[in-house]
Amino acid sequence: MFQGAVALTLDAKGRMTIPQRHRELLCPDGAPLVLTAHPHRCVVLYPQSVWQPIRDEIVRMPGLDPRAAALKRLLVGFAEEQTLDGAGRVLLAPSLRQWAELEKNVWLVGQGSHLELWSEAGWAKQQEAMRSLSFADLPEPFQGLAL
């Protein structure tokens, strides 16, 4: 399970070092991971085995519905498989960096089955949105959650 948030940096080539604690779960036995654009303007990182059923479900969506087609273009069109190099780094394609406005400072955020990668400004905006949530605004499944 991926959890926690950590500040990281991209190097001049657009590579990011995946924290050691996430490497084996993200790339079991050296398998590739999948990166793709997310509609919220971040990049998501999935273990290949977790992404495959999601991808299969996406491609079954109706292609003539303009909204479904747009999401397919985003989610499947930006998807790419990458392997970690010997230093545990992954290369982020320029198109993904541009989509999420990723520069040098980024945030890697666990989401259970996958990780999100946010620009520093994007993550700050997400935190501000979290701070402004009221209990009345909680989605129904969260209303009965006991912490």
Secondary structure, 3 states (H helix, E strand, C coil): CECCEEEEEECCCCEEECCHHHHHHHCHHHCCEEEEEECCCEEEEEEHHHHHHHHHHHHCCCCCCHHHHHHHHHHCCCCEEECCCCCCEEECCHHHHHHCCCCCEEEEEECECCEEEEEHHHHHHHHHHHHCCCHHHCCHHHHCCCC
